[in-house]
Amino acid sequence: MERDTQDPAVQEVQEAPQVEAVESPDKQWYVIHTYSGYENKVKTNLEHRVASMDVKDKIFQVVIPMEDEVEVKDGQRRTVQRKIFPGYVLVEMVMGDDSWYVVRNTPGVTGFVGSGNKPVPLQEVEVKAILKQMRAEAPRVKIAFSRGQTVRIIDGPFADFIGVVEDISHDKGKVRVLVSFFGRETPVELDFLQVEKL
């Protein structure tokens, strides 16, 4: 089995799939487990099998939940798409023996998520939450540091100062760093993108 060539958790930005919430009571979203790093291959394989085995009326969409994430490497800011649930793929389908067989026997699929042998569909509220996260306007900022860690400030009036992370506020996208100047430590609130791990 050929492994995806890109980092399994991160991909360059691509156009997000347009997915619709469940409309028909027969049509539901299920989660399938895949070998980690094979999500894209499973999606492609499953879409080909759906077409070749003529089950388009039973299996409607195959989605890898992704979200935009801003990461800073070597002082360069770039937006990448990250898999929200590595090792899992969502499938919108009408569950039946034939559709179960097509999905379950797709190369790279290890099984459906559920109790025992019975796949359990996602609840509509769960589907809506995942789709909302995929459509989020502002990309998440990936932080490569933690509380107590030494960081370098790379932007703003304190650029090139070294400090220690005192607090991280994920909801605000801010970090408080203790910086030593004029002979004493002073807390400075900065954006995540203004600091880098040493």
C-alpha positions in Angstrom: 0.0 0.0 0.0 1.4 3.4 -1.0 1.7 6.0 1.8 0.7 9.6 1.2 3.8 11.6 0.3 2.9 14.6 2.4 3.2 14.9 6.2 0.1 13.0 7.4 -0.9 15.7 9.8 -0.2 18.8 7.7 -0.9 19.6 4.0 -0.5 22.8 1.9 -3.7 24.8 1.8 -6.2 23.4 -0.7 -9.8 24.4 -1.3 -12.0 23.2 1.5 -14.7 20.7 0.4 -18.2 22.0 0.4 -20.1 19.6 2.6 -23.8 19.7 3.5 -25.3 18.6 6.8 -27.5 15.5 6.9 -30.9 16.1 5.2 -32.5 12.7 4.7 -33.1 10.4 7.7 -31.7 7.4 5.8 -28.5 9.3 4.9 -26.1 9.6 7.9 -22.5 10.4 8.6 -20.2 7.6 9.8 -16.6 7.6 10.9 -14.1 5.1 9.5 -10.8 4.4 11.0 -7.8 4.3 8.6 -4.1 3.6 8.9 -2.5 6.9 10.1 -1.2 8.8 7.1 -3.4 7.0 4.6 -6.4 9.2 4.9 -6.0 10.8 1.4 -5.4 7.4 -0.2 -8.5 6.0 1.5 -10.6 8.9 0.3 -9.4 8.5 -3.3 -9.8 4.7 -3.2 -13.3 4.9 -1.7 -14.4 7.5 -4.2 -13.2 5.2 -7.1 -14.9 2.2 -5.6 -18.2 4.1 -5.2 -18.1 5.0 -8.9 -16.9 1.6 -10.2 -19.3 -0.5 -8.0 -22.2 1.8 -8.8 -23.3 2.7 -5.2 -23.5 6.5 -5.7 -27.1 6.2 -4.5 -25.8 4.8 -1.1 -22.5 6.5 -0.5 -22.6 10.3 -1.1 -19.5 12.1 0.3 -16.1 11.2 1.7 -14.5 13.9 3.8 -11.2 14.3 5.6 -11.9 16.9 8.3 -9.3 19.7 7.8 -8.7 23.1 9.4 -6.4 26.0 8.5 -3.4 26.5 10.8 -0.8 29.3 10.8 2.7 28.1 11.6 5.9 30.0 11.8 9.1 28.3 10.6 12.4 30.2 10.2 10.6 33.5 10.7 8.2 32.7 7.8 4.5 32.6 8.4 2.5 30.1 6.3 -1.0 28.7 6.4 -1.3 25.0 6.1 -4.2 22.6 6.3 -4.1 20.1 9.2 -6.1 17.0 9.7 -8.5 17.6 12.6 -8.8 13.8 13.3 -5.7 12.0 12.0 -6.5 8.4 11.1 -10.2 9.1 10.6 -12.4 9.8 7.6 -16.1 10.8 7.5 -18.4 9.1 5.1 -22.0 10.2 4.4 -24.0 7.1 3.4 -27.1 5.0 3.7 -26.0 2.0 5.8 -26.8 -1.3 4.2 -25.0 -4.6 3.5 -23.7 -3.4 0.1 -22.5 0.1 1.2 -20.9 -1.4 4.4 -19.1 -4.0 2.2 -17.8 -1.3 -0.2 -16.4 0.9 2.6 -15.1 -1.9 4.9 -13.2 -3.6 2.1 -11.6 -0.4 0.8 -7.8 -0.6 1.0 -6.5 1.3 4.1 -9.8 1.1 6.0 -9.4 -0.7 9.3 -13.0 -0.4 10.3 -16.0 1.7 11.3 -16.1 3.5 14.6 -18.9 2.0 16.7 -19.6 -0.6 19.4 -18.9 -4.1 18.4 -19.7 -4.9 14.7 -22.4 -2.2 14.4 -21.3 1.2 13.1 -22.7 4.1 15.0 -23.7 7.2 13.0 -22.6 10.6 14.1 -25.3 12.8 15.7 -26.4 15.8 13.7 -25.0 18.2 16.3 -21.6 16.4 16.0 -21.6 16.7 12.2 -22.5 20.4 12.4 -19.7 21.1 14.9 -17.1 19.4 12.7 -18.3 21.2 9.6 -18.2 24.5 11.5 -14.7 23.9 12.6 -13.7 23.2 9.0 -15.2 26.4 7.8 -13.7 28.6 10.5 -12.8 32.1 9.2 -9.6 32.6 11.2 -6.9 29.9 11.0 -5.7 28.4 14.3 -2.2 29.4 15.3 0.1 26.5 16.0 2.2 27.2 19.0 5.5 25.4 19.5 6.1 26.5 23.1 4.7 25.9 26.6 4.6 27.5 30.0 8.1 27.9 31.6 9.8 27.5 28.2 12.5 30.1 27.1 11.5 31.9 23.9 12.9 34.7 21.7 10.7 37.7 20.8 10.9 38.1 17.0 8.6 41.1 16.4 7.6 44.4 18.0 9.4 46.7 20.4 10.9 43.8 22.3 12.3 42.0 19.2 15.5 39.9 20.0 14.7 39.9 23.7 14.8 36.5 25.4 12.1 35.6 28.0 10.3 32.9 29.7 6.6 32.0 28.9 4.6 32.8 32.0 1.0 32.2 30.6 -0.7 31.2 27.4 -4.2 32.4 26.4 -5.3 30.2 23.5 -8.7 32.0 23.1 -7.0 35.4 22.7 -4.0 34.1 20.7 -1.7 35.8 23.3 1.3 34.7 25.4 2.7 36.5 28.5 6.5 36.4 28.5 8.7 37.5 31.4 11.4 39.7 29.9 14.4 40.9 31.9 15.4 44.6 31.3 16.5 47.5 33.4 17.6 44.9 36.0 14.1 43.4 36.6 11.7 40.9 35.1 8.7 42.5 33.4 5.7 40.6 32.0 5.0 41.5 28.3 1.8 40.3 26.5 2.5 39.3 22.9 0.8 37.6 20.0 1.7 33.9 19.4 3.3 34.9 16.1 5.7 37.4 17.9 7.7 34.7 19.7 9.6 31.6 18.7 11.0 28.7 20.7 14.7 28.6 21.3 
